[in-house]
Amino acid sequence: MLKIEHLTKIYGDKRAVDDVTLTIAPGEIYGFIGHNGAGKTTTIKSCCGILKFDEGNIYIDGLSIQDHPLECKKKMAYIPDNPDLYDYLSGIQYLNFIADIYQIEKDERERLIAYYSDLFEMTENLASPISSYSHGMKQKLAIISALIHSPKLMILDEPFVGLDPKASHQLKALMHEMCQKGGAIFFSTHVLEVAEKLCDKIAIIKNGRLIVQGTMEEVKGQSSLEDVFLELVE
């Protein structure tokens, strides 16, 4: 579903991402772990077509993000760690704007918006301007906007930051449900306990280079993910 081949991104004399190769198959929840500045967000933004990269290639469901950017973006949803939404719109205006972009039919969009808004307890807030939302509410709105076009691939950068425990639980359940239907998830997180319980596979990045990747059992063995991470990145 997502294939990263020899990805390299250079800023001046710094290799922010250095020859990264990863494959996320349909049905997998893949965690991406590393310190601040390790290269996680640069990798994620490259996968989404936001950043141009210097070497390598990235494929979404078999299509190159460089050669077929629009087709790739139709298949994916991206949720950044700090959603940059249109504050002058109301929540429902923003969701309809996203639904227009993805050409979602009126009945289908109304059904999905109602379903996910109820699930994340946002229904009563949709008429309010986004400028009045808390960070957690903006995060919920970004998640709803990502889900309403039923993406095959979700790419998330620190998705649980700012979410209350109930919303976090709902998001985890939706991630599992999406993968059971043949979708795939690629996400970064600093919450290692969540990654350990949630992920099928994991990769740890340090100074732009992958230092380990594999199934959760292969990476952590009999230790905790936190112990392995601290041992590898120190």
N, C-alpha and C positions, 0 to 999 in steps of 0.2 A: 504493500500500500504506500509506504514511504521508503525510498531508497536514496541514501546519501553516499556519494562516491567521491572520495579523496577531496572533500571540501576544504578549501583554503581561503581565508579572508585576511588581507593585510592592511594595516593602518600605519603608514610611514614605514618604520623599520620593525614594527611589531606584528607578529603573526597571531592575530586574535583567535583564529581557528586554523589549525595546522594539520592538514591531511586526515580529516575525520571521515570515517566510513561506517555507516550504520544501516541496518535494514529492519523496518518495522512491518511485520506481516499482518494481514487481516486477522482480526480476533485478538490482537495483542494490546496490552497496556504497557507502554515502555516508559520507564522513568529516566530522567536525565539529571544527574547530580553533580554539583561542583560549587566551590567557593564563589563569592562575588568576583566578577572579572575573569572567571575561568574560561568563558567562551560560550556559555549556555544561550544567552539571549541573542548573540550574534548568529549562532547556528540556527536557532528557531526563526529569526527574522529572514534569514537566507532561505529557509524552507518555504516560507510564506510568500516569497517574491518581493519582500519589502527592501531587502539589501541585495545589491549586486555582489557577487563574489569573484575572486581572482582565478581560482583553479577548481577543477572538479565539476560535478553536476549533481542535480537533485531531481528525482523522479517521483511524481504523485500518480499512483495507479497506472504506472507505465509511461506517463508523459513527462517530458522535461519541463521544469519550471521556467527555464530560459527560453525555450522554443515555443511553448504553449502556455503562457502565463494565465490567460483568462480561463482556459479549459481546466487548468489545475486548481485555480481559485474557486471554481464552481463546485469542485469535489471536496473542498476542505473548509474548516472553520478555524479561526485563530482568535484566541483570547489572551491579550497581553496582561502583564502583571498590574498595570495601572491603566484601565480602559480610558481612552481619549474619545469621549462621546460628545455629541452636539448639545451643549448645555441649554441652548435656547429652545430646543424641542421638548415636548412632553415625552414621557416614556412610550405611549402608544404611537405617537407620531414617528418616533425613532424606529420602533419595530415595524411599522408599515413601510417606512423608507427602506429598511433592509429587505423586507418581503418584496418590495417593488424591484429592487436590484436583482434578486434571484427569481423574479417572475413567478411568485407563488400565487396561485389562484385565490380569490377572495374567500371562499368557503373554507379552504384548507388553512389559510393563514389565520382566519378567525378561530378555527378549532385549535390550532397549535398554540397560538398566543394565549388563548384562554387556559389551555391545559398547563403550559409551563408557568404562566403567571400565577395560577392557583398553587402549583407545586412549590414555587419559591416565595409564596405569600407576598406577591407584588401587585396583585390585581387592583387593590385600592389606591396604589400609588401611580398607576399608569397615566392618569390625567394630569399629574403634577409635572412641573418642569424638571428636567434632569439636573439643573443647577441647584435644586433643593435636596437632591439625593445625598445620602452618606456614601462613603467609599464602598461599603458592603452592598448597598442598594445598586450602585453603578455596576458592581461586579455581577450581581444577579441579572441585571438588564443585559449586560454583555453576554452572559451565558445563554439567556433566552434567545437573544438575537442570533447566536451561533447555532442553536439547535433547530430553529424553525425551518431551515432549508434542508434538514436531514443530511448532513455531510457524511461522506464516507470516512474522512480523516479529521480528527480534532487535534490541533496543536495548541497547547496551553502553557503559558509562562507563569509559574507560581499561582495556580488557579485557586488555592484555598486561602490565600492571604485576604483578610477582611471579611471572610464569610463566617456567619454564626454556625454553631455546631449542627443545627438542623439542616441548613443549606448545604454544608459540607457533606453531610450524610446523603442528601438527595443527589448531589453532583456525583458522588462515588457510585451510587446505584445506577445513575444514568450512564456513566462511563462503562460499567459492566454490561448494561443492557445493550448499548451501542455495539460493543465488541461481540456479544453473543449473536448479533444480527450480521456480523461480518465486517464491521467497521474497525478502525484502529485509533489508538490514542498515543500521542507523544507529548510528554509534559515534563517541565522542570519543577523542582520543589526543593526547599530547604528542610521540609518536615520529613525527616528520615523514617519516623515511625509510620507515617502514612504511606510512603513509598514502599516500605517493607511489606505492609499488609496488602497493598493494592496492585503492585506491579507484577507482571509475568516476567519481564526482562528489565535490565537496568544497565546504564553506562555511567561511568564516572570520568569527568573531564578535569584536567589540571593544566593551566597555562596553555590552553588551546589544543591540547592533545589528549586523546582518549588513553586512559591508563588501565581500564578494565571494562569489559562488557560481557554480558551473558545472561542466563536465567538467574533469578534471585538466588536459587540454591547454589548455583555455580559461583556466584560472586561472594556470597556471605558465608557459605559453608555452615559450620556449627556456631559461628559468631553472630552478633547482631550487625545490621547494616551500619549502624552508627560506629561501632568499633572498627569495622573494615574501612569505612570512609576516613575516619580520623587517622588510622594507620597508613593509608595510602597517600593522603594529601599533605601530611605533615612534612 
